[in-house]
Every structure is written in C-alpha cells, then in structure tokens.
C-alpha cells in the first residue's frame, strides 16, 4: 500500500475515533476541509508540518500518529 494511502487511512481512523468531521479537523488544524479530504483519500502528499498540525488537532503526538502497525512494513529497494 502506498504511504499516502496509509497516512490518509490513519488520519481518517483517528478522526473518527475522536468523533470529528473533516470540517472539525480542518478548523482545528487550521487547514482547508478539501485538503483534509484529499489527504484522507491518498491523493495528496502531506508535509511533516501539516502532519504535526493534524496530529495536534486530533490530540495525539506525531510519535503516537505513526505508532500504528500499518507503518511497520519495510519496502524492498
């Protein structure tokens, strides 16, 4: 699975666990709702700065954000 898709699914899962809409998350992270939608669908690259904003808005640290089994997979070079 592509990293953009993994990030999007993780954001969506955390957002849903926090009972937030995309609009709520966008407002809390000071980002646009359409940006959140495109990130969740894996259509957009996300900067580390925006990952930090999103994590903070979701009430988790960046470390907690990436502390998920879906990011453990090693990619062959």
Secondary structure, DSSP 4 states (H G I P E B T S, - for coil): --HHHHHHHHHHHHHHHTT--HHHHHHHHT--HHHHHHHHTT-S---HHHHHHHHHHHT--HHHHH-SGGG-PPPP-
